[in-house]
Amino acid sequence: MSGNHLDVTVDGLPVKALVDSDASSSVVFEKFRRYLKKVTFPTHNHTVLKFANGSYVHPKGMCTLKIGISGRILPFEFIVLPDCSPDIILGWNFLKKPLELL
């Protein structure tokens, strides 16, 4: 881990993911999802996300990505956003997942 970035693999592709413990959900940029050729499925109910700057966004859907971290591969659901920088943000829902596996 370097600063707030973590070297992971996403479906086998090396990626620097932003780690954001203030984000309740993990998200992936739509363009990156298309690059990975992942299928999008509908979000639960009418999900709207609020960013730290106060703006709101409607997700494009959800997708499952295989995240490789410390030699383990974890399939995990990500919210797909139309615009996001960087390509992938690991939020609190992902950060607590490895703790559940211990």
N, C-alpha and C positions, 0 to 999 in steps of 0.2 A: 504494500500500500504506500502510495506517495501522496502526502497531503490528504485531500478528500477524494482521491481517485484510487481505484483498485483494479489491478490487472486480473481479468477473468477471461474465460472463453464463452462465447455465445454460439451454441450449435457448432462448436469446434473452431470458431473464428476468434483469434485473440482481439480483445477489446479493452479499452480503458473506460471503466464504468464510474460515473459520479456516485459517490456514497452520500446520501442526504438523510440524516436521521430525523430531520424535521418533516420530511415528506411521509405521509401515512401510506402511500401506495407507490409501487414501482412502475415505471413507465418506459415505453420504447417509442422512438420517433417513427412515424408512418413510413418514411422513406427507407429507413433501416430495415423495418419489417418486410417491406417489399423486396429489398435486396436479398434478404434471407429466404424469401418465398414462403413465408409463414401464413397460414390461413387465419383470418380474423373471424371471431364469433361475437355475437352481441353482448353488450355489457348488461349487468343485472339492473333491472328497473331503469330509471332515467338518470343515470349517473352524470353529475356535473362536478368538475374539479375546480378548486379555488387555488390559485397560485399565491406565493408569498407577497407579490406586488398588488394583490387584491383583484386581479383579473380572473375571469371564469372561462372554462373551455369545456366543450362537449367532446368526449372521447370518440374515436372512430370505431372502437370495439376493444376486444381482448385478444391476446394470443399467448400461446405457451412456448417458452424458450427453455432450452437446456443450458443452464449456467454452470460452468466449470470453475470451481474455486478450491484451492488447496487440495487438489487431487480427487475431489468429489464432484459428481455431476448431479445437479438438482433441477428437475423440471419445475418450472414456476410460471404462474400466470402474470402477465404484464398488461397494463392498460396502454392502448395504442393512442398516441396523440398526433394531431395533424402537424404540429410544429413543436420541436423540442430540441434543446441543445444541452448536453451532448446527446449521442444516439440512444443511450440507455442510462437510466437513473435508478439506483437501488434504494428504495425507501424502507421505512421501518418494517413493513410487512415482510420484506425479504431478510432484513437484518436479524429479525428474531427467529427466522426459520432454522438456521444452523443450531441455535440454542436448543430448539425442540428436539434435534437429532442427537444431542449429546446424552 
